[in-house]
Amino acid sequence: MRLVLGDQLSDGLSALADLDPAHDVVLMTESAAEATVWKHHKHKLVLIWSAMRQFAARLEARGVRVRYVRLDDPANTRTIAGELRRALAEEPVDRVIRTACGKWSLEAHLLSLVAELGVPLEVREDDRFLCSREQFAAWAEGRKELRMEYFYREMRRRTGLLMDGDQPVGGQWNFDAENRKKLPAGIRPPTRLRTEPHAVTREVMALVGAGFEDHFGRLDTFDWPTNPDEAEAILDHFIADMLEGFGDWQDAMSWGRPFLWHSLISPALNIGLLDPLDICRRAEAAWRAGRAPLNAVEGFIRQIIGWREFVRGVYWLKMPEYGLRNALEAEGKLPWFYWSGETDMACVADAVASARDHAYAHHIQRLMVTGNLAMLLGVHPDAVDDWYMVVFADAFEWVEMPNTRGMATFADGGIVGSKPYAASGAYIDRMSDYCKGCHYDVKDRLGDNACPFNALYWDFIDRHERRLAGLGRMMMPLRSLGKMPEAERVAFRAKAAATRKAMGV
């Protein structure tokens, strides 16, 4: 029996490498439990279940017998483990083969279940990632700090991407300094290529609309790719029409324009519809052919072979303890407007609207708007984890948790990032057009109409002054705090406390 999960929908999956259609059966199940342990966005449910059904159909077209358990099957036990137990009781199976899970708790549960049932089990490496868990652990061993930049350089050497012999093309590893431009007035990003839902997707949309109506998000805006052909079309569109501008404006934000020049491939990539090395090679080919600048291609490749591989490595290296970390001792509640979008803060309202309508927000909206605000408010990292897992279509625990608990909230104390990514309203003003139309005044720090980020930022630096003192990249704001009159520090504390109370934290 070959077990295939909803984020393992790759034709070259290791669990299927030597599949024998004459003797093997593939088990796939739509799990209500996995859908509701976090009340995932409607888009995410449609994405995974539609992609699963199409994957099963492709296997069946090859003559493979697929034991596919639909959500509306009366016999569905609602859990992956329950369906595995039932299948082993009903099928003449001599062993189970599967690819390692992406979720620590599910991996542990499936290991214990198969051991309990006494069936031989073979767990294969998920070789869709370019760095195995063992390779990452070997790289990390003995290092005082785990820094993505050095891991990324190793991955460049290993893959040969953007390399000239043993040196990086262009004479430097990282062109990030060129990728922080504010969107110029009047420039318009290319039109996003939409994926029109086909019959299988529409069938699943009806199922989700009827059975999961209380889950977050709109359903009628769904247009994510759900099979390899659709995903390839999105990737081709990005490389041909958008990669050229991706580098310059990858950190920019603009009201009502959630996609800009971003690739929008992460949901498809994270469930296995695209291959990461192939993506990077095609982007590199665009640079070598003169169709995209080096800063754009390097920044894009770094997100995939650098950041994506790095956070997965950290997740498996540090779990399960990593999921309990709360280095800043944050205990607050998540404000309701993270769900409703009902806030006068233009940047937050726009990010929440994008999450609601598209199950998407780009990395700066996630890090420097919603994540930054949650950290400044002192929201408990569990609540932040839950929100990110619910609202984004590309959120799986191995990628979400290190980004949320590591980058967005600094709850891991510096394992992933070298500093808290805390910022006042000035950063948002510099990188967006939000502040021009906002109810609040980004230049005001303590007045009745002051941008909430401002007092919250200085209160955060004040509250965590001792913790931050050992972080070299925090020296500048700490020096500014040290020069601040005590009366002003007190005023910031009071303003921040009133803000937290008003927001229900």
Secondary structure, DSSP 8 states (H G I E B T S, - for coil): -EE--TT---TT-GGGTT--TTT-EEEEE--HHHHHTTT--HHHHHHHHHHHHHHHHHHHHTT-EEEEE-TT-TT--SSHHHHHHHHHHHS--S-EEEE--SSHHHHHHHHHHHHHHT--EEEE--TTSSS-HHHHHHHHTT-SS--HHHHHHHHHHHH-TTEETTEEGGG-S--GGGS-----TT------------HHHHHHHHHHHHH-TTSSS-STT-----SHHHHHHHHHHIIIIIHHHHHHHTT-B-TT-S-TT----HHHHHHTSS-HHHHHHHHHHHHHTTSS-HHHHHHHHIIIIIIIHHHHHHHHHHTTGGGG--TT---B---THHHH---S-HHHHHHHHHHHHHS---HHIIIIIIIHHHHHHTB-HHHHHHHHHHH-TT--HHHHHIIIIIIIS-TTSSSS-SS-----HHHHHHHBSGGGG-SSBTT-SSSTTB-HHHHHHHHHHHHTHHHHTT-GGGHHHHHHHHHS-HHHHHHHHHHHHHHHHHTT-
